[in-house]
Amino acid sequence: MTEEGAYDAHALHGFAHDSIARGSKSFALASQLFDRETRERVWLLYAWCRAADDLTDGQDHGGAMKPDHDPGAAVAHIRARTDKAFAGEPTGDLAFDALGFLLTDVAIPRAVIDDIVAGFELDAKDWRPRSEDDLLRYAYHVAGAVGVAMALVMGIDPADETTLDRASDLGIAFQLANIARDVAEDAAADRCYLPVEWMVELDIPPGQHMHPAFRGRLSVMAKWLSEMAEEYEASGRWGARKLPARSRWAVLAAAGIYGDIAREVRRRGDHAWDHRAASSFVAKLGWIARAGWSVLRRPPQRRISRDGLWTRPRRDPAA
């Protein structure tokens, strides 16, 4: 912020652009498809999410964890600075000022942001899912709620619960793909997002899912995750019909790019974690082209049902 208390939009947009460029090549590429105003708003939201995630993990854009990191204190810090951002006060941190600046243009309900912060708190507590419902609730807090915020940034009415449910579904799909891809990395960091009930069903002892003897069973769980991700991705794609054309283009491209991660993990089977699954640059360009073509065509008429999908908690839109 300037000395007069006004936000320096140029500095914040520059900071946010650098953050997404460093943090996610896939999202950075897809974000270029938005119109300029929406693109810059998306960057601002991403910068806050990225910074809060890094604070929780004690990292810088996913780098090495800082020594003597206190996750609980980090979440308290996130809440305090987020409070300031909602109050329109300077925070002394560009990422949180980015959120404050975004809120001057977009009415994101506090409850949505609180749901995202709740995801950071789950990570800070080293929380682990016991059931599939727990897994989906976690995926909502760390990604589905971000999808809701993104939809609001793209112009969806906060009262349009149906479309926001679809936006949440797409975020959940992205997170399920992440979990399937990152099983080995998470285990190395002493984290596990595979439900305990799945482990019991497949007779995998606690903490032993990365043992070579259980690789075949682990690939079964990865298949379950990728199949779930496809269901939520399909729902999210249907919901994208309500977005403006440029936003729909960006969202459908991102859905294809991230969907490839889950599909690649499933295709590899027991070798899913020999090296990190990713979508090539050529494949990403292919999804951008396909998404653009789908936007130009008449939208599909067959409705994709949400029956059987987990549904985000309802919040007071005015909260």
C-alpha positions in Angstrom: 0.0 0.0 0.0 1.1 3.6 -0.6 1.6 6.1 2.2 -1.9 7.4 1.6 -3.3 3.9 2.3 -4.2 3.1 -1.3 -3.1 -0.2 -2.8 -0.3 0.0 -5.4 -2.1 -2.1 -8.0 0.9 -2.4 -10.3 3.2 -3.8 -7.6 0.5 -6.2 -6.4 -0.2 -7.5 -9.8 3.5 -7.9 -10.5 4.0 -9.8 -7.3 1.0 -12.0 -7.9 2.2 -12.8 -11.5 5.6 -13.8 -10.2 4.0 -16.0 -7.5 1.9 -18.0 -10.0 4.8 -18.3 -12.5 7.0 -19.8 -9.7 4.3 -21.9 -8.1 2.4 -23.6 -10.9 3.3 -23.7 -14.5 0.0 -25.3 -15.4 -2.2 -22.7 -13.7 0.1 -19.9 -15.0 -0.4 -21.1 -18.5 -4.2 -21.6 -18.2 -4.6 -18.2 -16.5 -3.3 -16.5 -19.7 -6.6 -17.4 -21.3 -8.7 -15.2 -19.1 -9.5 -11.6 -20.0 -7.0 -9.2 -18.4 -9.2 -8.1 -15.5 -10.1 -11.6 -14.5 -6.6 -12.9 -15.1 -5.1 -10.3 -12.7 -7.8 -11.1 -10.1 -7.0 -14.8 -10.4 -3.3 -14.1 -9.8 -4.2 -12.1 -6.7 -6.2 -14.9 -5.2 -3.5 -17.4 -6.1 -0.8 -15.3 -4.5 -2.6 -15.3 -1.2 -3.4 -19.0 -1.3 0.3 -19.8 -2.2 1.7 -17.6 0.6 -0.7 -19.1 3.2 0.1 -22.6 2.1 3.8 -21.9 2.3 3.5 -20.3 5.7 1.6 -23.4 7.0 4.3 -25.8 5.6 7.3 -23.6 6.4 8.3 -23.4 2.8 8.8 -21.0 -0.1 6.9 -22.1 -3.1 7.3 -25.7 -2.1 11.0 -25.6 -1.3 12.8 -27.0 1.7 11.0 -26.7 5.1 12.4 -24.0 7.4 14.0 -25.3 10.7 12.0 -24.9 13.9 8.8 -24.3 12.0 5.6 -23.9 14.1 2.6 -24.7 12.0 0.1 -23.7 14.7 1.7 -20.2 15.0 1.7 -20.0 11.2 -2.0 -20.5 11.0 -2.6 -17.9 13.7 -0.5 -15.5 11.7 -2.5 -16.3 8.5 -5.8 -15.6 10.4 -4.6 -12.4 11.8 -3.4 -11.0 8.5 -6.5 -12.2 6.7 -8.6 -10.3 9.3 -6.6 -7.2 8.4 -7.1 -7.8 4.6 -10.9 -8.1 5.1 -10.8 -4.9 7.2 -9.0 -3.1 4.3 -6.0 -2.5 6.5 -2.3 -2.8 5.3 -0.8 -6.1 6.4 2.9 -5.5 5.7 2.8 -8.6 3.4 2.2 -8.3 -0.3 0.4 -11.6 -0.5 -2.2 -10.6 2.1 -2.4 -7.1 0.6 -3.1 -8.9 -2.6 -6.2 -10.4 -1.0 -7.2 -7.1 0.5 -6.9 -5.4 -2.9 -8.9 -8.3 -4.6 -11.7 -7.8 -2.0 -12.1 -4.2 -3.1 -13.3 -5.5 -6.5 -14.9 -8.9 -5.7 -17.3 -9.7 -2.9 -15.9 -13.0 -1.7 -17.8 -14.0 1.5 -15.7 -14.3 4.5 -17.1 -17.8 5.0 -15.4 -19.0 1.8 -12.0 -17.6 2.8 -12.5 -19.1 6.3 -13.1 -22.5 4.7 -9.8 -22.2 2.8 -8.0 -21.3 6.0 -9.6 -24.3 7.7 -7.7 -26.4 5.2 -4.4 -24.9 6.3 -5.3 -25.6 9.8 -5.9 -29.3 9.0 -2.4 -29.5 7.5 -1.0 -27.7 10.5 -2.5 -30.3 12.8 -1.1 -33.2 10.7 -4.7 -34.3 10.2 -5.3 -37.6 8.4 -8.6 -38.8 6.9 -10.2 -41.8 8.4 -13.0 -42.2 5.8 -13.7 -41.3 2.2 -16.0 -38.6 3.5 -13.1 -37.2 5.5 -10.9 -37.2 2.4 -13.5 -35.3 0.4 -14.0 -32.8 3.2 -10.2 -32.2 3.3 -10.1 -31.9 -0.5 -12.9 -29.3 -0.3 -11.1 -27.1 2.3 -7.7 -27.1 0.5 -9.0 -26.9 -3.1 -12.8 -27.0 -3.5 -13.3 -23.8 -1.5 -10.6 -22.2 -3.7 -12.7 -23.3 -6.7 -15.7 -21.5 -5.1 -13.6 -18.3 -4.6 -12.3 -18.6 -8.2 -15.9 -18.8 -9.5 -16.8 -15.7 -7.6 -13.7 -13.9 -9.1 -15.0 -14.9 -12.5 -18.4 -13.3 -11.9 -20.6 -16.0 -10.5 -23.3 -14.7 -8.1 -22.6 -15.7 -4.5 -26.3 -16.8 -4.3 -25.8 -19.3 -7.2 -25.2 -22.3 -5.0 -25.6 -24.8 -7.8 -22.8 -23.3 -9.9 -20.6 -22.9 -6.8 -21.1 -26.6 -6.0 -19.8 -27.4 -9.5 -16.8 -25.1 -8.9 -16.1 -26.8 -5.7 -16.3 -30.2 -7.5 -13.6 -29.1 -10.0 -11.3 -28.0 -7.1 -11.9 -31.3 -5.4 -11.0 -33.1 -8.6 -7.7 -31.2 -8.8 -6.9 -32.2 -5.2 -7.7 -35.8 -5.7 -5.3 -35.9 -8.6 -2.6 -34.2 -6.5 -3.1 -36.8 -3.7 -2.8 -39.7 -6.2 0.3 -38.2 -7.8 2.1 -37.1 -4.5 1.6 -40.3 -2.4 5.4 -40.9 -2.3 6.3 -37.3 -1.7 3.8 -37.0 1.1 5.1 -40.2 2.7 8.6 -38.8 2.6 7.3 -35.8 4.6 5.4 -38.1 7.0 2.0 -37.2 5.6 -0.7 -39.4 4.3 -4.1 -38.4 2.7 -5.2 -42.0 2.0 -8.2 -42.9 4.2 -7.5 -45.3 7.0 -10.6 -47.3 6.0 -9.1 -47.9 2.5 -5.9 -49.1 4.2 -7.8 -51.5 6.4 -9.9 -52.7 3.4 -6.7 -53.6 1.4 -4.9 -54.9 4.5 -2.1 -52.4 4.5 -0.5 -51.8 7.9 -0.5 -48.2 9.2 2.5 -46.2 7.8 3.5 -49.1 5.5 1.7 -48.1 2.3 5.0 -47.2 0.5 6.6 -50.6 1.2 7.3 -52.4 -2.1 5.3 -55.4 -1.0 2.1 -53.2 -1.0 2.7 -51.4 -4.3 0.0 -53.3 -6.1 -2.5 -52.5 -3.4 -1.4 -48.9 -3.4 -2.0 -48.7 -7.1 -5.6 -49.8 -6.4 -6.1 -46.8 -4.2 -4.6 -44.6 -6.8 -7.1 -46.0 -9.3 -9.9 -45.2 -6.9 -8.6 -41.6 -6.5 -8.3 -41.1 -10.2 -11.8 -42.5 -10.8 -13.2 -40.2 -8.2 -11.3 -37.2 -9.7 -12.9 -38.0 -13.1 -16.4 -37.9 -11.6 -15.8 -34.5 -9.9 -14.0 -33.2 -13.0 -17.0 -34.1 -15.2 -19.3 -32.2 -12.8 -17.0 -29.2 -12.7 -16.9 -29.1 -16.5 -20.7 -29.0 -16.7 -20.8 -26.1 -14.2 -18.3 -24.2 -16.4 -21.1 -23.6 -18.8 -22.2 -20.7 -16.6 -18.9 -18.8 -17.0 -18.1 -16.1 -19.5 -16.4 -17.5 -22.7 -12.8 -16.6 -21.8 -13.2 -17.9 -18.3 -14.8 -21.1 -19.5 -11.8 -21.5 -21.9 -9.3 -21.2 -19.1 -11.2 -23.4 -16.7 -11.7 -26.2 -19.2 -8.1 -26.1 -20.3 -7.0 -26.4 -16.6 -9.5 -29.2 -16.1 -7.9 -31.2 -19.0 -4.4 -30.5 -17.9 -5.0 -31.5 -14.3 -7.2 -34.4 -15.3 -4.2 -35.8 -17.2 -2.3 -36.1 -14.0 -4.9 -38.5 -12.5 -5.2 -40.4 -15.7 -1.4 -40.8 -16.0 -1.2 -42.1 -12.4 -3.9 -44.7 -13.2 -2.3 -45.7 -16.4 1.1 -46.3 -14.8 -0.3 -48.7 -12.2 2.4 -50.0 -9.9 4.9 -47.6 -11.5 2.9 -44.5 -10.8 5.5 -43.1 -8.4 8.7 -44.1 -10.2 8.8 -40.4 -11.2 6.4 -37.6 -10.8 3.4 -37.6 -13.2 3.0 -34.5 -15.2 1.4 -33.2 -18.4 3.9 -32.2 -21.1 3.9 -28.8 -22.6 2.6 -30.2 -25.9 -0.2 -31.9 -24.1 -1.1 -28.7 -22.3 -1.3 -26.8 -25.6 -3.5 -29.6 -26.9 -5.9 -29.1 -24.0 -5.9 -25.3 -24.6 -6.9 -26.0 -28.2 -9.6 -28.5 -27.3 -11.0 -26.2 -24.6 -11.1 -23.3 -27.1 -12.9 -25.5 -29.6 -15.5 -26.6 -27.0 -16.2 -23.0 -26.1 -16.8 -22.1 -29.7 -19.2 -25.1 -30.2 -22.7 -25.2 -28.8 -22.4 -26.4 -25.2 -23.3 -30.1 -24.6 -27.0 -30.6 -23.8 -26.7 -33.8 -21.7 -26.8 -32.7 -18.1 -24.1 -34.2 -15.9 -25.7 -35.2 -12.6 -24.2 -34.5 -9.2 -26.0 -37.4 -7.6 -23.8 -39.3 -5.2 -21.1 -36.6 -5.1 -20.0 -35.0 -1.8 -21.5 -31.5 -1.3 -19.8 -28.6 0.3 -21.3 -27.1 3.5 -23.8 -24.3 3.0 -22.8 -20.9 4.4 -24.7 -17.7 4.8 -23.8 -15.7 1.6 -23.7 -12.5 3.6 -21.2 -13.9 6.1 
